[in-house]
């Protein structure tokens, strides 16, 4: 996992999306939010969103004036008829005046509030640049209906544009940006914040002098990805066909829609990481960004491997797992080979405001084509958000204090992030709602997918990777597990302009989930309308851990094959593979109850809004008795609950299903290998019928 230290961006909000309940419609907030000096980096963007912009601007100026050397000013000559107010409006594009704005300007001129013709006066040199921000609502969610109505009521004067598509409503609101160049003195936390990444994602696997033996040793065992990596080192090896990363799931034949993109709506993946090299398999995928590296020898091997170079290759590796194109010389094909990559070098982004700008820009395009964000690093909260222990002051600050993530949540954008892992001698640790690391502490938000790595990822021994950070079942901050490779079975991929390498970790697991997510968007564009749909589908179709410990309890493993089943239909597998089900009903008098090894009913402690998500036949128990797991989903919040594993209480009928052109059929629990209800059916209770 890439780690980057960063400053924080402050959004001044005199009537904010977070504090608006305290404001009466049309009122002027008397005390804008205070500005603390830790928010200013070498060049920080401050976004003013309040309903009293002049006051917010004045608070910003006043805060800077209290920091030695921070305030930037300039002189202007007073013209005939000028006032302090007209000077601020004409020189700085201030949209109006306020007593506070006049007051902070007068302080720079001996507290003189009078502008005299011909005199020179000093004004703060912080012009306002018009900008905008967005908020997106899904009216199919009752909570969003209330949010939208309240939002329009309170922010009506700032709404510049309203766009509606299906049940989605997006509002574009006016705001202003101010760019601040603050010195990095002892009072400013900015001096500790834009640093080089602390530790590589993984240590170098070997020295460059031992590349070929290293490769052969690593890849002497199993799947086609590893065999291809080893074959690339053989003298005279020629690539006949590319190996797909779907081999990670034991399936090299993804649906054709993965490469075609229905309706031409190929997803855009915004990758915030290290720069992506323009390797042959990535250059056509790169829509934004990309870096050039040294060209290899034309007489060398087609897919030369090197030892893992460290963070310089981190973003390139993730991009190749997700979106590598299939070419005549490609060793591996990405999970979403039609996706476009918008690469932003997170280390080089000048200030956190730029991250928020990137996200807001993509939010403006969410109706145009699917948008996905992949981030395998962590963001830092401002010091004012933390207590002395380094934890957040309270869990609510995790959703309000980093504007980039505020935009993700407000617009329900699909954001895939790695949970992180043991680094620099620090053991893996629990992520909680007050952890200072983010976005991995936001996995309970409906469009944020926090990914861990599994090792192994199948069979009775499947577990969460021992070096990955973790959450508990109650807080549910880790969303899903996926293959991320291991030290003995790393994941190969592109390392630079011409070469390949291999590595492992939660970053690679996040890119696997990111790639499958982008592929699902290619096949089912409706997924991009709200991140909760895609997250729900991944969680709904995930494979339960067969013998879950505390870190696995309630968590599933990504199952690409089930995820790609048409989500508009229900699917049943009774032993001959999946068949589409036109409709299903629950048999009256039956209950989907499981028994444990002591033949005691397993309590189904699921909240009211959770409905049947999946029934799966899983690994047998120690006595060899078949077992099942039942999962429940809340489609509104994209949360998953799991019951089992256990055996059926009796052989009673559970479901009545109807397949196309066939009469209704009654199914009991023992017949079910897998049952996956249509995603839309999770939003309501199934019909109950009497089964004969």
Secondary structure, DSSP 8 states (H G I E B T S, - for coil): ----------EE-SS-TTTGGGS-TT---SS-----GGG--SSEEEEE-SS-HHHHHHHHHHHHHTSTTT--EEEEE--TT--HHHHHHHHH--SS--HHHHHHHHHTTTT-----TT-EEEEE----EEEEEEEEEETTSHHHHHHHHHHHHHHGGGEEEEEEETTEEEEEEEEEEEEE-----TT-GGGGTS---SS-SS--SS-GGGHHHHHHHHTSSS-HHHHHHHHTTSTT----S-EEGGGGGT-----THHHH-GGG---EEEEEES--B--TTTTTTEEE--B------TTS-TT-B-----GGGHHHHHHHHHH----TT-SEE-TTTT-EEEEEETTT-SSHHHHHHHHHHHHTTTTTS-EEEEE-S-EE--GGGB-TTSSBSSGGGGGTS-HHHHHHHHTT-EEEEE--B-BTTB---B--TT-SEESGGGTTSTTEEEEEEESS-SSTT--B-TTB-B--TTT----EEEE---SSS-EEEE-SSS-EEEE-SHHHHHHHHHHHHHHHHHH-GGGGG-HHHHHHHHHHT-EE-TT--TTTTT-EE--HHHHTS-TTSEEEESSS-EEEESEEEEETT----EE-TTS-B------TT-EEEEEEEE---TT---EEEEEEEETTTTEEEEEEEEEESS--EEEEEE-TTS--EEEEGGG-SEEE--GGGGGS---EE---
